[in-house]
Amino acid sequence: MRERIRLGALAVLSVALQSHAQPTSPSESLVATTPTFAFHSDFLTNLHDALITAARASTRAEQALFHSAAEEACFSQLPPEEKSSWDNAVEYYADNIAVRGWEQREQLLLRTDLAGLREGWSTSAEDQAFIDSAREVRASAARVYEACRWTAQHAMNRLWIDDVTGLLAKHERTLVERLEKVYQKSFDGLPVRIDVVETANGNANSIGISPAGGHILISSSNEGIQDLHSLEMVFHEASHLVSAPWRGDPLPKALQETAALLNVTAPSDLWHVVLFYLTGETVRKTLAAGGEPDYTPYVYAQGLFERGGGGRWSRYRSPIEDAWSVYLEGEQTLSDAAAATLEALRD
């Protein structure tokens, strides 16, 4: 197959879907599988995440991994050549990888390589050289990470996975059915691989895979996506996979086509804020029906309407709540809700 990458909220990857994770972890990568998700705690993916985190800390003159009090004791006891290899790997990541966003080509190449999603790609010699260099750098840093961090990180990942899979056992089927109705598209390419790591460049992100499915990275340490919010976040990222603007999925298509009819320009991030609201409200209603009446969706719990988009999302709040709450009750079509939202934003 030919490779296609489009940068933006989602990266589009044309891959051979029969491939799975590389057998590169000191322990088994796959932790749990549900009908919708396959949860992994993979050694090399977590090492990659740790190197990005350490590299960013080094560029901000902050204390990086293994140079802070919590882990310095372990690091200090390692042979000098191993400590030097780690520091050199962090420097390489700072210069070549961490400076890029998660949605940029460099990080996408490494992410898909680590997830075993590159089989069947037509990869340029330059891209392959970059992938090979990053593999060598990670190999040089692996001993330090395994000795001083991996055991604790893997345990943290497994606890997070245990918590969310417990919630999925209760609510997954209902949420899938409701969200497919909300987004008017079926989830496919299941189960979607979720790699659980420490930071995931913030909290969570996803890439879409053509023709079906995707890949999700999610943080096990982010305070905002623990407990019930972990359930919303896995479905928020899954909702991206059925709401892709590049593919003309129903939600963004309704906003784009309605904007054209109204002769207005839809804000480029509006579809994402609507997605936050729709998935969050669907999770809230599902939990309430299951005996959890006090759940606060992520968009409200994190104050995203106030601070999202540099404060721009505050303007979207009332139009979204007014139009899309009615849509969720089945009293409007996607186009109706889109028109009401865009009309309110035009006023």
C-alpha positions in Angstrom: 0.0 0.0 0.0 1.0 3.6 -0.4 1.7 5.7 2.7 -0.5 8.7 3.3 0.0 11.0 6.2 -2.1 14.1 6.8 -1.1 16.2 9.7 -3.8 17.8 12.0 -6.1 16.6 14.7 -5.8 13.1 13.3 -3.1 11.6 11.1 -4.3 9.3 8.4 -2.2 6.2 7.9 -2.7 3.7 5.1 -1.4 0.4 6.6 -1.7 -3.3 6.5 -4.0 -3.9 9.5 -3.0 -7.6 9.9 0.2 -6.4 11.7 0.3 -6.1 15.5 2.8 -5.0 18.1 6.4 -5.9 17.8 7.6 -8.5 20.3 10.1 -6.1 21.8 9.0 -5.9 25.4 10.7 -7.6 28.4 7.2 -8.5 29.5 4.0 -9.2 27.6 2.7 -6.0 26.0 -1.0 -6.9 25.8 -2.6 -6.4 29.2 -6.4 -6.6 28.5 -8.8 -6.8 25.6 -12.4 -5.8 25.4 -14.7 -5.9 22.3 -13.6 -2.3 21.5 -10.1 -1.8 22.8 -6.8 -3.7 23.2 -4.8 -2.2 26.1 -1.0 -2.5 26.0 1.7 -1.6 28.4 4.7 -1.9 26.0 8.3 -1.5 27.2 9.7 0.3 24.2 6.7 2.6 23.8 7.0 3.6 27.4 10.7 4.1 27.0 10.0 6.3 24.0 7.5 8.3 26.1 10.0 8.7 28.9 12.7 9.9 26.6 10.4 12.6 25.1 9.4 13.7 28.7 13.1 13.8 29.8 14.1 15.7 26.6 11.4 18.3 27.1 12.4 18.7 30.7 16.1 19.2 29.7 15.2 22.0 27.2 13.3 23.8 30.0 16.2 23.5 32.4 14.0 21.2 34.7 15.2 18.2 36.5 14.8 15.3 34.1 14.2 11.6 34.8 16.9 9.9 36.9 18.4 13.2 37.9 15.7 14.0 40.5 15.6 12.8 44.1 13.1 10.1 43.5 15.2 8.1 41.0 18.7 9.5 41.4 19.7 6.8 43.8 19.1 4.0 41.3 20.7 6.0 38.5 23.8 6.9 40.5 24.6 3.2 41.1 24.6 2.3 37.4 27.9 2.0 35.4 29.2 5.3 33.9 28.7 4.1 30.4 25.0 3.3 31.0 24.4 6.7 32.6 26.2 8.3 29.6 24.1 6.3 27.2 20.9 7.6 28.8 22.0 11.2 28.8 23.0 10.9 25.2 19.7 9.4 24.3 17.9 12.3 26.0 20.0 14.7 24.1 19.2 13.0 20.8 15.5 13.1 21.6 15.7 16.8 22.5 17.3 17.7 19.2 15.3 15.4 16.9 12.1 14.2 18.4 10.7 16.1 21.4 10.9 19.4 19.5 8.1 18.0 17.2 4.4 17.7 18.2 2.8 14.3 18.5 0.9 14.9 15.2 4.1 15.7 13.3 5.7 13.3 10.9 8.7 12.5 13.0 6.7 11.3 16.0 4.2 9.6 13.8 6.9 7.5 12.1 8.2 6.3 15.5 4.8 5.8 17.0 3.6 3.6 14.2 6.8 1.7 14.1 6.6 1.0 17.9 2.9 -0.1 17.5 3.8 -2.5 14.7 1.7 -0.5 12.2 4.3 0.0 9.5 4.1 -3.3 7.7 3.1 -2.7 4.1 4.1 0.9 4.0 6.2 2.4 1.2 8.8 4.0 3.4 11.4 6.4 2.0 15.1 5.7 2.6 15.3 8.9 4.7 12.3 7.9 6.8 13.8 4.4 7.4 17.1 5.8 8.4 15.4 8.0 10.9 13.4 5.1 12.3 16.6 3.0 12.5 18.5 5.7 14.3 15.7 6.1 16.9 15.7 2.4 17.4 19.4 2.4 18.1 19.1 5.3 20.5 16.3 3.6 22.4 18.3 0.4 22.6 21.2 2.3 24.2 18.9 3.7 26.8 16.9 0.6 27.5 19.1 -0.8 30.3 18.7 2.3 32.4 15.0 2.6 31.9 14.5 -1.1 32.7 16.7 -0.9 35.8 15.3 2.3 37.4 11.8 2.9 36.1 10.0 0.2 34.0 8.8 -2.0 36.9 7.0 0.9 38.6 5.7 2.3 35.4 4.3 -1.0 34.1 2.6 -1.5 37.5 1.0 2.0 37.2 -0.1 1.3 33.7 -1.7 -2.0 34.7 -3.6 -0.4 37.6 -5.0 2.2 35.2 -6.0 -0.5 32.7 -7.6 -2.6 35.5 -9.7 0.4 36.5 -10.9 1.3 33.1 -11.6 -2.2 32.0 -13.7 -2.7 35.1 -15.8 0.3 34.0 -15.9 -1.0 30.4 -17.3 -4.3 31.6 -20.3 -2.4 32.9 -20.8 0.3 30.3 -18.9 -0.5 27.0 -21.8 -2.1 25.1 -24.2 0.7 25.9 -21.7 3.5 25.1 -20.7 1.9 21.8 -24.4 1.7 20.8 -25.1 5.2 21.9 -22.0 6.8 20.4 -22.5 5.1 17.1 -26.0 6.6 17.0 -24.7 10.1 18.1 -21.9 10.1 15.4 -23.9 8.2 12.9 -21.1 5.9 12.1 -20.0 2.5 13.3 -16.7 1.8 15.0 -14.6 -0.4 12.9 -11.1 -1.9 12.9 -11.8 -3.3 16.4 -10.3 -3.7 18.8 -8.5 -0.4 18.7 -5.0 -0.6 20.1 -4.4 1.7 23.2 -0.9 2.1 24.4 -0.8 3.2 28.0 2.3 5.3 29.0 3.2 7.9 31.6 2.5 11.2 29.8 1.3 10.7 26.2 2.4 14.2 25.3 -0.1 15.5 27.8 -3.0 13.2 28.4 -4.2 11.3 25.3 -4.3 11.5 21.6 -5.3 9.4 18.6 -4.5 8.7 15.0 -6.9 7.3 12.4 -5.9 4.4 10.3 -7.2 4.0 6.8 -9.3 2.2 5.9 -10.4 1.3 9.4 -9.5 1.7 13.1 -6.8 3.7 14.7 -4.3 3.9 17.5 -4.6 5.7 20.9 -1.9 6.8 23.3 -3.1 7.6 26.8 -1.5 8.6 30.1 -1.8 6.5 33.2 -0.6 9.3 35.4 -2.6 12.3 34.3 -4.8 13.3 37.3 -7.7 14.5 35.0 -8.3 11.0 33.4 -8.5 8.8 36.4 -11.5 6.9 37.7 -14.7 7.6 35.7 -12.9 10.2 33.5 -10.8 7.3 32.2 -13.9 5.8 30.7 -14.8 9.1 29.0 -11.3 9.6 27.7 -11.0 6.3 26.0 -14.3 6.9 24.3 -13.4 10.5 23.5 -10.4 9.3 21.6 -12.4 6.6 20.0 -14.9 9.2 18.9 -12.2 10.9 16.9 -12.0 7.7 14.8 -15.6 8.1 13.7 -15.5 11.9 13.4 -12.5 12.6 11.1 -12.7 15.7 9.0 -10.2 14.3 6.5 -12.6 11.4 5.8 -15.8 13.4 5.6 -17.4 11.7 8.6 -20.9 12.8 9.4 -20.2 15.2 12.3 -17.5 17.4 10.7 -19.3 17.0 7.3 -22.5 18.4 8.7 -20.6 21.4 10.1 -18.7 22.0 6.9 -21.7 21.6 4.5 -24.0 23.8 6.7 -21.3 26.5 6.9 -21.2 26.6 3.1 -25.0 26.8 2.9 -25.0 29.7 5.4 -22.1 31.3 3.7 -20.1 31.4 7.0 -16.7 30.0 8.0 -16.9 27.3 10.7 -14.1 27.7 13.2 -11.6 25.0 12.5 -11.7 23.6 16.0 -15.5 23.7 16.5 -16.0 20.1 15.6 -13.6 19.0 18.3 -15.4 21.0 21.0 -18.7 19.6 19.8 -17.1 16.1 20.1 -16.0 16.9 23.7 -19.5 17.8 24.5 -21.3 15.0 22.8 -19.1 12.2 24.1 -19.0 13.7 27.6 -22.8 14.0 27.8 -23.3 10.5 26.4 -21.0 9.1 29.1 -22.7 11.2 31.8 -26.1 10.0 30.8 -24.9 6.4 30.6 -23.3 6.6 34.0 -26.4 8.2 35.5 -28.6 5.4 34.2 -26.1 2.9 35.8 -26.3 4.5 39.2 -23.6 7.2 38.9 -25.7 10.4 38.8 -23.0 13.0 39.8 -20.5 12.6 37.0 -19.1 15.8 35.5 -17.9 15.5 31.9 -14.3 16.2 31.1 -15.0 19.5 29.2 -16.5 20.9 32.4 -14.2 19.2 35.0 -11.1 20.6 33.2 -12.7 24.0 32.5 -12.1 23.6 28.8 -14.9 26.0 27.8 -13.1 28.7 29.8 -9.5 28.1 28.8 -9.6 25.9 25.6 -8.3 27.4 22.4 -6.7 30.2 24.3 -10.1 31.3 25.7 -11.8 31.1 22.3 -13.9 28.1 23.3 -15.9 30.2 25.9 -17.7 31.7 22.9 -18.8 28.2 21.7 -20.3 27.1 25.0 -23.9 28.3 24.8 -24.3 27.6 21.1 -23.1 24.1 21.6 -25.1 23.4 24.7 -28.3 24.8 23.3 -28.1 23.0 19.9 -26.5 19.7 20.7 -28.4 19.0 23.9 -31.5 19.0 21.7 -29.7 16.7 19.1 -28.9 14.2 21.9 -32.6 14.1 22.7 -33.3 13.0 19.1 -35.2 16.2 18.3 -32.8 17.6 15.7 -30.7 16.2 12.9 -26.9 16.7 12.6 -27.5 19.4 10.1 -30.1 21.1 12.3 -27.8 21.2 15.2 -24.9 22.4 13.0 -27.1 25.2 11.6 -28.3 26.3 15.1 -24.7 26.4 16.3 -23.3 28.3 13.4 -26.2 30.8 13.4 -25.6 31.5 17.0 -21.9 32.0 16.5 -22.6 34.4 13.6 -24.8 36.7 15.7 
